[in-house]
C-alpha cells in the first residue's frame, strides 16, 4: 500500500491490522476501514462507550500523545452506561494526527473472548446472535421522495451502518412507528442472525440478554447472559418436574406410552419449568423478560423431544428413531416461553437416537474435533453417551448402561442428593470404610462430619459412591476380579446375605454393598467400557490420550476409581478429569455465538454414528469387560500408580488375613 | 439433438417442447425430462389423477394409438378424486413406444391459466404459492445409517421430487411423526414459497385453499380459492364493522386520534370481521379452516394500517407517512386469523400514503405496465387513487376528492346500498327524470319499477346517481357550465331554495339536487380531473388511450356521464369502462401466483409517486376543472357522440322553453 498525501499509518493491536488512512480520521472509522473489530452501538455518536481504545506503542511506532487529538467536548462530557476507564479514550471522538498504535481492549471487541475459569477448556469467542444498532432516521418528507418509516429505517441502517439485505419483522412495525415519535427519529434496533430486525426502541439502548438451558432428566440448569458482553449474570437450577413420573427418562417414555396425552403433559411440565426458571433468572439479573431475546436449549434425546412437543416413544425401542437431527430454530412463544415477543429459541441438534443435544453441546465445549489428541468424552446417565475422536474423525455411540450409575437398581441406591454417600475409601489394613456425603465437606474420620450428618442424615448411596465402594473393596481384596464378595474376608463388616455376602458400609441407617449391587455395577460399567472399546476399534486405536467425564456423575467420581473398576480404558490419570458442566458450557457457547452454532451443526453432521445394538463386537467387548481389571498389560498407566491385586490362579480368589478393628 | 439407440421422439402441446427419450418412458417422466409443465401430486403413483394427457397429432407426427402402451391395471383401476376424463390417459402410467404427440390439457398444468370472464383483463396465470407433494418415506433403520424422520423426509423429497434446500417448520415435526405412522410411511407435505414445509398429512391429500380479501372502507369482500386449480369456490361480502365509527375512513382516523386505544379497537374489529368471513367462506366451499393456508389482503392505506395493527394517524396529515411500503408476509395467527396453524398472510404493498394496496392490486389486475396504450386507472373513494402509465412508465397520485362521490356531503346522499338512486336520466324534452335504484332491475318508467320500490323504498341518492343527475341536468341546460342551477328553467321540478334553486329528482320521499350538491360534486370531480391532468403532465401526454374506473363507484357509473361532467379526461368512449372489482381480482392473482406477487412488488417499487399537495400545477388544473366541459376541443371524442350544450357568451346561461308535462 503506498501512502497517499495527508495519510498517516495506524496499527491496531492485538489484531495487528494496519494501514494508511487520512489524517484527522477518527479511530472508529479507521478501525472499520481496516476491518478491525471495534465495538459500537451508537455508531460513533459518543453515547455507548463501547469503542474505548488505548494509545499503545510498538517497536515500529513510538508512543506520542500528540499523534491524536485531545479529548473533545463529547468525550469530556461522556457519561454513558459504560464508564470511560482510566487511560481509555473514546475511539469515535479521538482523531489520529500522526503514525500511531491503537490498542483495542478485549471489552471493546464485538467478538471478544469470554475467559472460562477452567484452564483445560477453550475460552468462548463471542459472536453475538443479536446485535443492537443505534440509528438516526431522517424525517419523512412530503412529495415524490416520500418514504415509509420502514424504508427510511432500512436506508438509515445502510447509510450509517453499511447494513444491507435486512428484513424487518412486520410485527415490529407498530413499535417502529411509536419509537420514531418517542425517540425523536432516533431509535435502536435489534438485529437477529445478522438479517432480521426483530425489535425497535426509542433512542439509545444497550441491553439484550439470553438464557442457556441444560435440561437434564433430574435437574434443569439455566444461565442468563448478557448477549453483547458474554457475561454470565445469573444461574439457576431446579428439579425437572417430570421426575414425579419416574427418576429415569425411560420411565417417562413408559408413562407417555401408557397414558393418553402423557407426552403432552410432560411437555407442558418441562416448558413451564423452563419458563419459570427464566422468571427467576431475570429477577436475579435485574433484567426484564422482554429483554430476553434468545433461549438456547440442550438435553438428552428424550428431554429434547419432550420440550419440543415431540413424541419420545420411538426413542424407547429399536430403531431408536429421532424426529429430527437438525438444530431447531423456533419462536420462543411456540414453546410457551414468555420472553421478548420476537425472542427466539435455538435447540442444538441431537447426534443420534441415544446421543442427544447435550452430547452435542458437550462436544462443542470439550472440542475433541479441534485437537490432535484422541479424546474419549463420556456422559453417563441411563444411557452412556460416548464420543471418541480428534480433529480427523469423531465417532459417537450410546451404550445401554441402565440406571445403576444413577443409583437405581442398587440396594441402598439413590440420586446424588444431600445425604447420599458419594465418596468411599476402604482402608487396606483395617478394611474399614471412610465416606463423604453429598453436601458435606468432611470425610467420616474428620472432625465436623457428625455435625454435618446430624443436620443432613445419611440416606443412601449414589452412583459415584457405589463405584468407589466397589473399586475400594476390589483394591483391598474383598471383591475379586470376577466381582464376587469374599464371604470369608477378615472383617466383621462382611455379613451373609442368603447365598452371597454383603459389606456393611454404614450402620445408621444400614447401607450395604450387596452382591447384587456389584453385579448391577458390573453390567453397567461393562456396557460403558464396551461402548468405548467399540469406538476405539472403529477409530483404529488401542489407547486414548484424554478422558473427560461429563455430567453430574462424571464430576462426582474420582477418575482413578472409575479406572480401577474398569469403567473406562487405561489412560494417564493426569489426562482423565471431570468435564464440569460440559453440556451447559456448550449451551452457553451456542447462546453467545453464531459461529459456535454453525460449528456444532457441522460437527454433528460429520459425527460417525456407531450403533452398539447391531455390532457383534460390542457383545464381545461387553463379556470381556464384565470382570474387574487384573491384567497390568491392559492398564499400564493405572498399574503404575495403583497396586492392583494379583489374580489367583484357580478361582480368582485371594485370601488375606486382616485384623478386625 | 441426435437420436440415440432405442429413443423415440415426443412432442408436447401446447408448449411445443419436444425431444428424444428412451422408448418405454412414461409420459410424466418424459414431461419432466423435457421441462414440460405437467402436474402431479402423487409423483407418478396413479393416485392423484393430475397428470391426465391426451394423444394428439400434428403435421409432423401422425396419431397412432399403438405408439403408447394400453391402459395398465393402475390406470384401469384408477378412482382418484379427479376422475379420468373421456379420452384422457394417466400420464404417469402410459408409456411411449413410438414417435408421438402428447397434449397437456390446461387442467393438467401446474401453471395453468384461470380464464377470467371479462375479455379485457388478462387471465390469471396460476403459480401456486403452496404445493402438495406425496412422498413415500423409507422406514428408519437401525445402525449407522439411521436417519431421523426429518432427514428421511428431506431425502425422499429429493429422491422422488428433486426438491432440495427445503426447510421444515419445526412446529410440523409432531405431525410428521404421527403422519408417518398413520400413513404407513406415505405422507403428503405442503410446501410454501417453494422452500418451507409447513404441513404434513398421512397418506395422499390434494386439498389446499386460500382466501383473498379486499378490505374496503364500506365492505369487506372475500374469495376462497382452490390454491392448486385457481378455481374460486366461494365469495362472501359483508359490511366493514368499523363503519359504526364513521362512513368514511378519515372519520375513523379521527376516532383513533381522539380515543385512547381507538386504533386497537378498529384493528380488532376488522380482524374479527375477516376471521368471521373466513368462517363463512369455508362453510360455503365445504372446506375446513385448517385447510386454508394463505390469506391475501388488500385495502386502502388506512385499512391496510388498521388490519396490520399499525397506527393510521400519520396518514391523516402531511407528510402522509406510511409505516411500510413493502409487501408484508406474516403468520396468519399474528393477525388473529384462525386458519391452518402455519397459514400465512400476504399483504400487498401500499404505493404511497394515499395510494393503497388496493391500488397496487388494481394495477396488477388491470396491468397498464404490460401494455403500450396509456391507461388511466382511477379508483374513487374518499381519496381518488389515480394511476397513469404503460409499459414504459407508471405514475400514481391520490387526489383529495373528499367523500362526495360516496354520497357524503350531498343533501340526500347515501352509500350505494339498496334504495339508493344509482342511475338518472333527464329527458331533454320534458326535463323529467328517469331513475333506477340499487338492487332494482327496472328504470322508473318501466313496468315493475313500482313493485320493486314497494319492497325496497327509495331512500336517497348515491355517488353515481348524483353524477348522472348533474351531468343529465347539464345536458338539458338546467345546470350551466359553471354549475349554476337555472332557477327559471321551464319545469316545475325547479324549486327555490333560499337564494339558489334545486331540482326535485324524486318526491316520495323528496330527493333534491341542490345547488350545494352541485358545488360539492364540482369540487370532487375537479380534484379528480386535476390529479389525472397532473399525471398526464408528468407523463408528457395530452391524451390517454384507455380509462378504467375501479371500485364500486366506478362500476356503477356510466362512463359517458362521468365524461360529460368532466370527471375524467376525454377518451374514446369505447375505451372507457368499469374495471370490475379490479382490486379484488388483483388480490386473487396474488393469492394464486407467486409470480404475481413478485410482479406487483417490483411494479410498486418503480411507480413514480406524484404528490398533488406540493405541485402548484395541481392547483391550476383544479381551478380549470371546476367548470363543466364546454370546449369541444377539450373533449373531441365526447363531442362526437353527445350534443354538448353551447356556452352562452355573457353569463354562460342559456334559456330554453320547455313545456311542462
Contacts between the chains, C-beta under 8 A, distances in Angstrom:
chain1	res1	chain2	res2	distance
A	140	B	314	7.9
A	140	B	319	4.7
A	140	B	321	4.2
A	141	B	319	5.8
A	142	B	318	5.0
A	142	B	319	3.8
A	142	B	320	7.2
A	142	B	611	6.0
A	142	B	613	6.4
A	142	B	614	5.6
A	143	B	319	7.7
A	143	B	611	4.6
A	143	B	614	4.9
A	144	B	608	6.8
A	144	B	609	5.1
A	144	B	610	6.2
A	144	B	611	5.8
A	146	B	319	5.8
A	146	B	320	7.1
A	146	B	321	7.2
A	146	B	352	6.5
A	146	B	353	6.4
A	146	B	609	6.5
A	146	B	611	6.7
A	147	B	325	7.4
A	148	B	321	6.9
A	148	B	322	3.9
A	148	B	323	6.1
A	148	B	324	5.0
A	148	B	325	4.2
A	148	B	326	7.7
A	148	B	350	7.8
A	149	B	321	6.5
A	149	B	322	7.1
A	149	B	323	5.0
A	149	B	324	6.8
A	150	B	322	7.7
A	150	B	323	6.3
A	150	B	324	3.7
A	150	B	325	6.7
A	150	B	326	5.9
A	151	B	324	7.6
A	151	B	325	6.0
A	151	B	326	7.5
A	168	B	324	7.6
A	168	B	326	7.9
A	170	B	308	7.0
A	170	B	324	7.3
A	170	B	328	4.5
A	170	B	329	7.2
A	170	B	330	5.2
A	170	B	334	7.9
A	171	B	330	7.2
A	171	B	334	5.9
A	173	B	308	6.8
A	173	B	309	8.0
A	173	B	310	5.6
A	173	B	323	5.0
A	173	B	324	5.7
A	173	B	328	8.0
A	174	B	309	5.6
A	174	B	310	5.8
A	174	B	311	6.9
A	174	B	323	7.8
A	176	B	323	6.7
A	177	B	310	6.3
A	177	B	311	5.2
A	177	B	314	7.3
A	177	B	323	5.3
A	178	B	311	7.4
A	308	B	170	6.9
A	308	B	173	6.8
A	309	B	173	7.9
A	309	B	174	5.6
A	310	B	173	5.6
A	310	B	174	5.8
A	310	B	177	6.3
A	311	B	174	6.9
A	311	B	177	5.2
A	311	B	178	7.4
A	314	B	140	7.9
A	314	B	177	7.3
A	318	B	142	5.0
A	319	B	140	4.7
A	319	B	141	5.8
A	319	B	142	3.8
A	319	B	143	7.7
A	319	B	146	5.8
A	320	B	142	7.2
A	320	B	146	7.1
A	321	B	140	4.2
A	321	B	146	7.2
A	321	B	148	6.9
A	321	B	149	6.5
A	322	B	148	3.9
A	322	B	149	7.1
A	322	B	150	7.7
A	323	B	148	6.1
A	323	B	149	5.0
A	323	B	150	6.3
A	323	B	173	5.0
A	323	B	174	7.8
A	323	B	176	6.7
A	323	B	177	5.3
A	324	B	148	5.0
A	324	B	149	6.8
A	324	B	150	3.6
A	324	B	151	7.6
A	324	B	168	7.5
A	324	B	170	7.3
A	324	B	173	5.7
A	325	B	147	7.4
A	325	B	148	4.2
A	325	B	150	6.7
A	325	B	151	6.0
A	326	B	148	7.7
A	326	B	150	5.9
A	326	B	151	7.5
A	326	B	168	7.9
A	328	B	170	4.5
A	328	B	173	8.0
A	329	B	170	7.2
A	330	B	170	5.2
A	330	B	171	7.2
A	334	B	170	7.9
A	334	B	171	5.9
A	350	B	148	7.8
A	352	B	146	6.5
A	353	B	146	6.5
A	608	B	144	6.8
A	609	B	144	5.1
A	609	B	146	6.5
A	610	B	144	6.1
A	611	B	142	6.0
A	611	B	143	4.5
A	611	B	144	5.8
A	611	B	146	6.7
A	613	B	142	6.4
A	614	B	142	5.6
A	614	B	143	4.9
